[in-house]
Amino acid sequence: MRENKVIYGLIGYGGMGRWHTEILSNVPEIEIGGIYDIKEEKRIEAKEKGFSVYGSEEEMLSDPDIDVVLIATPNDCHKPIAIRAMHAGKNVISEKPVTLSSSDLQEMENVAKETGKFLTVHQNRRWDDDFLIIRKLVEEQKLGHVFRIESRVHGSRGIPGDWRKEKIHGGGMVLDWGVHLLDQILYLYGDRKIETVYASLTHITNQEVDDGFTTILTFEGGTEVLVEVGTNNYISLPRWYVLGEDGTAVIRDWQLNGEIIRKTGITEEKVVPVKTAAGLTKTMAPRREDTIVKEELPHVSGDIADFHRNVAAVIRDGAEPEIKLFQVMRVMKLMEAIFQSAETNQVIDYRQYES
Ligand code: NAD
């Protein structure tokens, strides 16, 4: 620490590494002490941007000024770098997914315990506005008992980049986007156990790793959650669709377009049926206007820099970490169950893993 600032060493200066430097420029409690990337052109780029650059990982790890190593390399490199960093006396933030399996994570956790170092994971989408809106709606029971949540992200360009397409690097969409969406759901329902897991994977543009998936989780207390990632979807379904006994909420896109429709309590004595080609239906007829009310989504806004502020508070003052390893482990085990379900085409009785 220098002048009470927590000093980060950033490893990996690709898309996410650069994004970290932008976010951290607004966090005065933290300073980037230096950057290391395995590629020389990236080190040159970082230097040109005004950062100090290390010639090797060892050089960074032996710098006594570095308090925290922030790892933003491809997924398969997180574990070995994190373990070397903790052995060198550094605290560690790993990008998501922390690693590729729960046994790998257990090894990392053991090293954190042995060395007494702080290990956490950048699950930044807990601060996404769309998620915070849904969390508020659920917690405040705005829709009554929520019996179904659908959380989706859809794109149409296949798997981006290079290493994300390869199994050896921890590619695929379960590990890439799934880890975010599942972390959000488990954070939302932290105290509720999952009872069953079913999943299917897609391989439209890539045979080696999944280029999308759908999973259905059932939670104790009777909520079903669908989580879906698609990369071959030329028409996107809404980002969130939440069904409660008293109403429905939708968030359509990243711009937070959407609304809530709730029942007013006024009942229709006589439903006017709607005419369809094959006959009349009352069940699917639109509601009379006075029986429902349309409301705006609540305004909630997150600040991703809070993740880093929390890390600084953990290091400086022993504050409680926002992203805890037991939560990360729960997501990792759930991703393993998703792969297992997809491979066997079976619904997994998940209660055994949640005891
Ligand atoms: P990228 O390919 O753009 O960048 C990775 C960088 O790491 C490259 O510059 C590469 O040269 C470097 N690198 C590879 N191996 C290295 C090693 N052993 N030592 C040092 N440098 C090494 O990838 P990206 O999109 O920046 O993703 C990096 C990580 O960030 C991944 O784990 C990804 O899942 C994560 N990520 C997180 C978010 C988020 O919102 N939290 C978003 C995007 C990516």
Boltz pocket constraint, residues with backbone or C-beta under 6 A from the ligand:
constraints:
  - pocket:
      binder: B
      contacts: [[A, 11], [A, 12], [A, 13], [A, 14], [A, 15], [A, 16], [A, 17], [A, 36], [A, 37], [A, 38], [A, 39], [A, 42], [A, 71], [A, 72], [A, 73], [A, 74], [A, 75], [A, 77], [A, 95], [A, 96], [A, 97], [A, 122], [A, 123], [A, 124], [A, 161], [A, 175], [A, 176]]
      max_distance: 6.0
